[in-house]
Amino acid sequence: MQTEVFQVRNVRCQGCVTAIREGLAELAGVDEVEVSIEEGRVTVRGQGLERARIAEKLAALGYPEAPAA
């Protein structure tokens, strides 16, 4: 199983978590999505994941990747 981790902005509530989980579930190969509100982190697990497509979907949902610290 492949794992991709994203630091994202704008994750503030359970509604955000639901939007991210449902939005990413639409992508091919996504089996599991974990969202940490406290850490602003999204972890995606599955097979054949395309990091760029996941990042694009997150941005389209309103949760763009945070710049590296």
mmCIF file of the C-alpha atoms, coordinates in Angstrom:
data_MODEL
# 
_entry.id   MODEL 
# 
loop_
_atom_site.group_PDB 
_atom_site.id 
_atom_site.type_symbol 
_atom_site.label_atom_id 
_atom_site.label_alt_id 
_atom_site.label_comp_id 
_atom_site.label_asym_id 
_atom_site.label_entity_id 
_atom_site.label_seq_id 
_atom_site.pdbx_PDB_ins_code 
_atom_site.Cartn_x 
_atom_site.Cartn_y 
_atom_site.Cartn_z 
_atom_site.occupancy 
_atom_site.B_iso_or_equiv 
_atom_site.pdbx_formal_charge 
_atom_site.auth_seq_id 
_atom_site.auth_comp_id 
_atom_site.auth_asym_id 
_atom_site.auth_atom_id 
_atom_site.pdbx_PDB_model_num 
ATOM 1  C CA . MET A 1 1  ? 0.000   0.000  0.000  1.00 0.00 ? 1  MET A CA 1 
ATOM 2  C CA . GLN A 1 2  ? 1.223   3.468  -0.909 1.00 0.00 ? 2  GLN A CA 1 
ATOM 3  C CA . THR A 1 3  ? 1.010   6.434  1.493  1.00 0.00 ? 3  THR A CA 1 
ATOM 4  C CA . GLU A 1 4  ? 1.096   10.138 0.624  1.00 0.00 ? 4  GLU A CA 1 
ATOM 5  C CA . VAL A 1 5  ? 1.127   12.849 3.314  1.00 0.00 ? 5  VAL A CA 1 
ATOM 6  C CA . PHE A 1 6  ? 0.152   16.480 2.744  1.00 0.00 ? 6  PHE A CA 1 
ATOM 7  C CA . GLN A 1 7  ? 0.425   19.545 4.971  1.00 0.00 ? 7  GLN A CA 1 
ATOM 8  C CA . VAL A 1 8  ? -2.592  21.659 4.058  1.00 0.00 ? 8  VAL A CA 1 
ATOM 9  C CA . ARG A 1 9  ? -4.162  24.971 4.987  1.00 0.00 ? 9  ARG A CA 1 
ATOM 10 C CA . ASN A 1 10 ? -7.712  25.853 6.055  1.00 0.00 ? 10 ASN A CA 1 
ATOM 11 C CA . VAL A 1 11 ? -8.630  22.618 7.897  1.00 0.00 ? 11 VAL A CA 1 
ATOM 12 C CA . ARG A 1 12 ? -10.632 23.993 10.818 1.00 0.00 ? 12 ARG A CA 1 
ATOM 13 C CA . CYS A 1 13 ? -13.566 21.730 11.645 1.00 0.00 ? 13 CYS A CA 1 
ATOM 14 C CA . GLN A 1 14 ? -15.241 18.359 11.224 1.00 0.00 ? 14 GLN A CA 1 
ATOM 15 C CA . GLY A 1 15 ? -17.004 19.690 8.125  1.00 0.00 ? 15 GLY A CA 1 
ATOM 16 C CA . CYS A 1 16 ? -13.588 20.250 6.542  1.00 0.00 ? 16 CYS A CA 1 
ATOM 17 C CA . VAL A 1 17 ? -12.610 16.683 7.414  1.00 0.00 ? 17 VAL A CA 1 
ATOM 18 C CA . THR A 1 18 ? -15.758 15.327 5.776  1.00 0.00 ? 18 THR A CA 1 
ATOM 19 C CA . ALA A 1 19 ? -15.270 17.439 2.643  1.00 0.00 ? 19 ALA A CA 1 
ATOM 20 C CA . ILE A 1 20 ? -11.685 16.223 2.273  1.00 0.00 ? 20 ILE A CA 1 
ATOM 21 C CA . ARG A 1 21 ? -12.542 12.559 2.857  1.00 0.00 ? 21 ARG A CA 1 
ATOM 22 C CA . GLU A 1 22 ? -15.460 12.589 0.426  1.00 0.00 ? 22 GLU A CA 1 
ATOM 23 C CA . GLY A 1 23 ? -13.585 14.605 -2.197 1.00 0.00 ? 23 GLY A CA 1 
ATOM 24 C CA . LEU A 1 24 ? -10.488 12.416 -2.176 1.00 0.00 ? 24 LEU A CA 1 
ATOM 25 C CA . ALA A 1 25 ? -12.556 9.217  -2.137 1.00 0.00 ? 25 ALA A CA 1 
ATOM 26 C CA . GLU A 1 26 ? -13.572 10.112 -5.699 1.00 0.00 ? 26 GLU A CA 1 
ATOM 27 C CA . LEU A 1 27 ? -9.992  9.660  -6.922 1.00 0.00 ? 27 LEU A CA 1 
ATOM 28 C CA . ALA A 1 28 ? -8.847  6.354  -8.374 1.00 0.00 ? 28 ALA A CA 1 
ATOM 29 C CA . GLY A 1 29 ? -6.745  4.209  -6.066 1.00 0.00 ? 29 GLY A CA 1 
ATOM 30 C CA . VAL A 1 30 ? -7.674  5.995  -2.826 1.00 0.00 ? 30 VAL A CA 1 
ATOM 31 C CA . ASP A 1 31 ? -8.566  3.467  -0.112 1.00 0.00 ? 31 ASP A CA 1 
ATOM 32 C CA . GLU A 1 32 ? -8.204  5.492  3.094  1.00 0.00 ? 32 GLU A CA 1 
ATOM 33 C CA . VAL A 1 33 ? -8.013  9.174  4.054  1.00 0.00 ? 33 VAL A CA 1 
ATOM 34 C CA . GLU A 1 34 ? -7.005  10.424 7.501  1.00 0.00 ? 34 GLU A CA 1 
ATOM 35 C CA . VAL A 1 35 ? -7.262  14.118 8.378  1.00 0.00 ? 35 VAL A CA 1 
ATOM 36 C CA . SER A 1 36 ? -5.690  15.811 11.404 1.00 0.00 ? 36 SER A CA 1 
ATOM 37 C CA . ILE A 1 37 ? -7.303  19.181 12.157 1.00 0.00 ? 37 ILE A CA 1 
ATOM 38 C CA . GLU A 1 38 ? -4.695  19.976 14.815 1.00 0.00 ? 38 GLU A CA 1 
ATOM 39 C CA . GLU A 1 39 ? -1.715  19.314 12.564 1.00 0.00 ? 39 GLU A CA 1 
ATOM 40 C CA . GLY A 1 40 ? -3.246  20.367 9.233  1.00 0.00 ? 40 GLY A CA 1 
ATOM 41 C CA . ARG A 1 41 ? -2.226  17.023 7.806  1.00 0.00 ? 41 ARG A CA 1 
ATOM 42 C CA . VAL A 1 42 ? -3.944  14.755 5.298  1.00 0.00 ? 42 VAL A CA 1 
ATOM 43 C CA . THR A 1 43 ? -2.708  11.180 4.919  1.00 0.00 ? 43 THR A CA 1 
ATOM 44 C CA . VAL A 1 44 ? -3.883  9.211  1.898  1.00 0.00 ? 44 VAL A CA 1 
ATOM 45 C CA . ARG A 1 45 ? -3.393  5.465  1.481  1.00 0.00 ? 45 ARG A CA 1 
ATOM 46 C CA . GLY A 1 46 ? -4.082  3.318  -1.531 1.00 0.00 ? 46 GLY A CA 1 
ATOM 47 C CA . GLN A 1 47 ? -2.620  1.850  -4.695 1.00 0.00 ? 47 GLN A CA 1 
ATOM 48 C CA . GLY A 1 48 ? -1.257  3.773  -7.680 1.00 0.00 ? 48 GLY A CA 1 
ATOM 49 C CA . LEU A 1 49 ? -1.725  7.158  -6.018 1.00 0.00 ? 49 LEU A CA 1 
ATOM 50 C CA . GLU A 1 50 ? -0.723  10.208 -8.037 1.00 0.00 ? 50 GLU A CA 1 
ATOM 51 C CA . ARG A 1 51 ? 0.541   12.874 -5.642 1.00 0.00 ? 51 ARG A CA 1 
ATOM 52 C CA . ALA A 1 52 ? -0.029  15.728 -8.109 1.00 0.00 ? 52 ALA A CA 1 
ATOM 53 C CA . ARG A 1 53 ? -3.669  14.731 -8.695 1.00 0.00 ? 53 ARG A CA 1 
ATOM 54 C CA . ILE A 1 54 ? -4.331  14.510 -4.965 1.00 0.00 ? 54 ILE A CA 1 
ATOM 55 C CA . ALA A 1 55 ? -2.748  17.940 -4.408 1.00 0.00 ? 55 ALA A CA 1 
ATOM 56 C CA . GLU A 1 56 ? -4.863  19.398 -7.222 1.00 0.00 ? 56 GLU A CA 1 
ATOM 57 C CA . LYS A 1 57 ? -8.029  17.914 -5.724 1.00 0.00 ? 57 LYS A CA 1 
ATOM 58 C CA . LEU A 1 58 ? -7.174  19.251 -2.263 1.00 0.00 ? 58 LEU A CA 1 
ATOM 59 C CA . ALA A 1 59 ? -6.635  22.738 -3.720 1.00 0.00 ? 59 ALA A CA 1 
ATOM 60 C CA . ALA A 1 60 ? -9.898  22.532 -5.667 1.00 0.00 ? 60 ALA A CA 1 
ATOM 61 C CA . LEU A 1 61 ? -11.683 21.621 -2.416 1.00 0.00 ? 61 LEU A CA 1 
ATOM 62 C CA . GLY A 1 62 ? -10.175 24.721 -0.743 1.00 0.00 ? 62 GLY A CA 1 
ATOM 63 C CA . TYR A 1 63 ? -7.323  23.007 1.128  1.00 0.00 ? 63 TYR A CA 1 
ATOM 64 C CA . PRO A 1 64 ? -4.092  23.871 -0.707 1.00 0.00 ? 64 PRO A CA 1 
ATOM 65 C CA . GLU A 1 65 ? -0.762  22.469 0.361  1.00 0.00 ? 65 GLU A CA 1 
ATOM 66 C CA . ALA A 1 66 ? 1.056   24.624 2.889  1.00 0.00 ? 66 ALA A CA 1 
ATOM 67 C CA . PRO A 1 67 ? 4.516   25.812 1.884  1.00 0.00 ? 67 PRO A CA 1 
ATOM 68 C CA . ALA A 1 68 ? 7.397   23.849 3.372  1.00 0.00 ? 68 ALA A CA 1 
ATOM 69 C CA . ALA A 1 69 ? 8.683   25.373 6.584  1.00 0.00 ? 69 ALA A CA 1 
# 
